[in-house]
């Protein structure tokens, strides 16, 4: 018999502190498993690029639930739950087999040239897995049409049953309907068994798109295959952006915000637009990010639809406002995160009795020149003016 680490009653009480129902609690847990799934793939693929790594222990394969009294929550870092079942919205056995079989095809998009899969690699410059500033470049998957994506395809090859003679590297970008939008082939010759090695280095052009979308880069060498999601934005002329009359952008909590609301304006209030990206899971050293959920809402129409925190958001997500936030109810919430000892507001929309509208954008950087940040702001403005 294994008792649950947290009872339903305790979870409801915890969420209630932040003005959240169990419905948001379910969304947040799904978001946590989705983010855990991304980092499991990212971490293991990074390890497999090391030519000196020919095996390792994954800690842990099944959850060993640890209660954290300070945060009044528990950590569950395993691939499976305590009963060896895949987690809801988490990684499956088939997911892991793609990059954790004896032979694995890997992709490095950092464009640094000298990486762990090269003999000349300098371990003094190795990325610290706990440093956000060092991993943000390697996790970027957002590009603009025509932009060149650095691409190092790497093969770790230990499967005796996968003889690779006169091998060919195939890759293609595939849309949500499964249609190929671009593809290439490169002969790479015979590939003997052995450590990670560079197969091909170059750049890949981000495909032309008419609206922001998620594309999947699929690659294979024979039957050794893998895939990675990218988000591509069209080229847009943002040199003459004019804020529509009646819409104002102010600092959250400022006198200007209060005056604009009193005047019945449509207000975009910005908070926490700077700081370190809040993308790393906290389960041993519990931080402010365990998972963030995004509703399907008109405010997010400028971005490709993603229900959970993923690399689409990595460059712009900072720290939200700790819930509860005065004047904001649960029905107003659009993007909410959980981490450490609190839950956080990232995006909300509140209608005021006098006709004013308050959109709070907290910890989602719409002030940066990134296409995703600017598209989010454009979508918010379009919603406020009814476009």
N, C-alpha and C positions, 0 to 999 in steps of 0.2 A: 504494500500500500504506500503510495506517495501522495502526501497532502499537497494541495495547490499552494504555490508560494504566496498568492494573493487571492483572497476570496472575492466573489463578485461584489459583495457588500463593501468591502474595503476599497475596491477599485472605483465604485460609484462615489464613495465618500471623497476619495482623492480627487477625482475629476470635478466634483462639486465645488471644491475650493476655488477652482478657476472658472466657474460658471459653465462647465461643460457637462453634457449628458454622456451616457454610455455609448450613444451613436458615434460621437466624436472619438470616444475611447477606442472603439473598434477601428475607425479610420486610422488613428494614430498607430495602433499596433500593426495594422497592415503596412503602413508606411515604414515602420521600424524593420519589419521583415524584408521589405523591398530594398531598403538602404543596406541592410546587412548582406543581402544577396549580391548587390553591386560590389561591396568591398571584399566579399569572399572571392569573387572572380578577379577583381583588380589585384588583390594581394597575392593570390596564388600564381597568377600569370606573371606578376613582377618577379616573384621568387624563381619561377621556371626560366627566366631569362638569364639567370646566373649559371655560367658554364661549370662552376664548381659545386652546383647543387644537383645531385642525382637522386635525391630522395629526402623526405622531410616528414615530420609528424604534424598533422593538422590538429590544432588545439581549439576546440574539441569537436569530435564528430557528433556527439549528442550533448544536449544541454546539461550542465551542472549548475543548477540554479543557486545563485548566491544573493542573499538578502543584504541590501545596503541600507543600514539604519539611518544614515545621514540624509539620504534622499528619499527614504521611505519607499523604496522600490526594489526591484530585483534585476539581476542581469541574467541573460540567457544567450550565451554567445555561440552555441553549437549549430552545426548544420541542421541537425534534426532536433525534435523536442525530446523530452525525457523518455518517451516511449518509442523512440527511433522512427518517428513518422515525419515526413516533410512538413515544414511549417506553412501555414496558410500565407500565400503570397511570397513565400521564400523560395530558395533554390531546391531543385529536385536532384535525384541521383543522375538523371540524364543531363541536367545542366552541368554538374560537376565533371561528368565523364568527358565533356568536350575539352576541358583544359587540364584535367587531372588524370588522364590516361597516360600510359608509358610514352606515347608520342603526342606532342601538342604544337599547334601552330599559334604563334603569338604576334602581337602588334605593338610597336612603340611609336607614339606620335609626338614625342617631345622635341625631336629634331636636334638633339644635342650632339649626335655623332658618336661620342665615346660612352658607351653604356656597359652594363654588367655582362652582356653576352660577348663582349670583345676582350681579348687577352690583355689589351693595353689599358683596361679600365682602372681608374684610380679610386680605391675604396675610401679615400679621404673625402671624396666629393659625393659619396653615396647618399641618396635621398633618405632623410630621417622619416620613418613611417608615422611619427607623431607630429611632424611639422607641416602645417597647412600650406605655408608659403612654398615648400618644396614639392608638394604633390599637386597643387592646383594646375600647374602647366601640364602635367602628365595625365590629368583627368579631363582636360578640356575636350569637348566633343561638339562645340558649336562653331559653325563657319558660315561665311557668306558665299553665295553662288560665285564660282570662278576662283575662289580663294584656294591656294595651294596648301594641302594638308601634308605635313611631313609624315613619311611612312617607312618604318623599318619592319619588314616581315622576318620573323625569327622562327627557327624550328628546333625544338628539343626532341631528339629522336632516339628512343630506347626500346621500341617495340620490334622484336625479332620477326613478327609476322607481317610487318609493314615494309617490305622491300621497296625502295624508291629508286627505280632505274629510269634514266632519261625523264626526270620529274619536271612537271610544269606547275608554276604558281598561277592559279586563277583567282581573280577577285572581281566582285561586282557590287554596285550599290543597288539595293532593292527597296521599292516603296512599300507602303502598307498593304497594297493589293498583291504584292509578290512580283510586280513587274520590274524588270531590270532597267535602270535608267542610265547606267554606264558600266563598262566592263573592260578588262585587260587580261592578257596572258603573257607570261614570261617563262621561257625555258630556264631551268636551274640545275640541270644535269643530275648525275647520280648523287644520292644523299646517304652516306654511310651511317651506321648507328653511332650515337655519341651525344656529347653535350650540346647545349644551345649554341646555334651559329646563325649568323646573318645570311638570309637567303636573297634579299633584295632591298635596296635602299633607293628612295626617290621621293617624289611628291605625287599626290593624287588630287585632281581638281574636284572641288565641291561642285556637284551638278547644278545646272540651272533650274531654279524652281520659281513658281509664280506666287507662292505663299509659304510661310514657315511650315516645315514638316520634319518628321523623323524619318531618316533613311537608315537602313541596316547595311553595313559593309560585311559581305560574306566572302570568305576566302578559303581556299583548299589547296593542298598538295596531295594529289591522289585522294585517298579516303580520309586523310587527316584534315579536319576542317574546324573553323571557328567563325564567330561573328561578333560585331560590335555596333552599338547604336550611335548614330550621329544626328545632329539637328542642324538643318541648313535653312538659312534665311535669304530671301531675295535681296538684290541690290536696291536700296531705296535712297532717294535724294532727300536728306533731312536738313539741307542747308537753309530752308525757308519755312521752318516749322513755326506756326503762329498759334498761340493758345486761344481757343474760342472765347468770345465774350461771355462773362458769367462764370467761367471756370478759373479758379485761382490755385496756385501751388504755394504752400507755406510750410513752415516748420511746425511739427506737431507740438501742441501745448503753448504756442506763441500767442501774444496779443492779436497778431494779424489773423490767426485762425479763428479766434473768438469773434472778432469783428466781422469777418467774412460770413460766418455762420449766422450771426445776428442780422446781417443784411440779406439773408436768404440765398447766398451764393452756393455754387457747387465747388466744394473744397477738397483738394488733394493734400493731405497732411503727411509730410515725410518725417520719418524718425529712423535713427540708426542706419544711415546710408553708408557709413564707413566702418572700417575695422576689419579684423581677420575673417575670412570666409568660415562659416559655421557648417562644415560638411562632414566632419569626422564623427563616427559613432563613439559614444561613451558607454562602456559596459564594465570595464575594470576601473579606469579612472573616469568616472561618470561626468561628462561635460554637458553642455547645453543643447546637444543634438542627439536625439535617439531616433527621430523620424518626424517628417513634416508632411501633412496631407493637404491636397489642393482640391477644392470642390470644382465641379463643372459649372462655371459661372461666367456671365458676360464680361466681368472685369478682366478675365484671363483670355479673352478671345484673341488677343494679339500674339499669344504663344501657342505652339502645338500642344494639344491636350495631353497632359501627364498628371495622373492622380496623386503621385507621390514624388518626393524629393529625388532628383536624379541629376546627371551631369548637365542637363539643360539649364538647371538653376545654380550650379556650383559656383560660377564666377560672380553671382550677384547676391547670394544669400548671406546675410550677416546674422546679428542677434535681434530677435523680435522684441516686442514689448511684453513684459510679464503680465499674464492674465490674473485677475480680471482687470479690464480697462474701463474706467468710468464712462458711462453713457453708451457702452457697446454691449449688446446682448448676444446670446448664442446665435440667434437667427441672422445676425449681421455678419458673422464670421465666414470668411472665404478660404483663407490659408492659416492653418494652425500647426504649431510644432510642439513637441514634448522633449524634455531633456533635463537631466539633473533633478533639482527639487521643484520644478515648475513646468507650466505649459505657457506657450507664447503666441501672441497675435502677430501675424505677418501681413495680413490683408483683410480689410473689413469694409463694409458699406452700410452707413446708418442714415436713415431718412429722418429729418427733424420736423417737428410740428409746423414750423413756419415755411416749409417747402425747401429748406436748405438740405444739402446732401454732403455728408462727410465720408470721404474715403481715406482710411488710414493705410499707409504703406510703410510698414516698419520692418527693417532688416532685409528688405528686397531693394537692392541698389538700382534705382531707375535714373540715377544721375550720371552713371558711367557711360562711356561711348560704346559699350558692347551692344550688339544687335538685339540680344535677348532683353537687356534692360530697357532699351529704347522702345522695343516692340511692346513690352509690358505697359509702359507709360502711355504709348499711343492707344492701346486697347482700353485703358482706363478712361482716357479722355473721350474716346469714341463712345463708350458706354454712357458717360455723363451727358453727352450732347445728343444721344439717341441715334447715332449712326450705326 
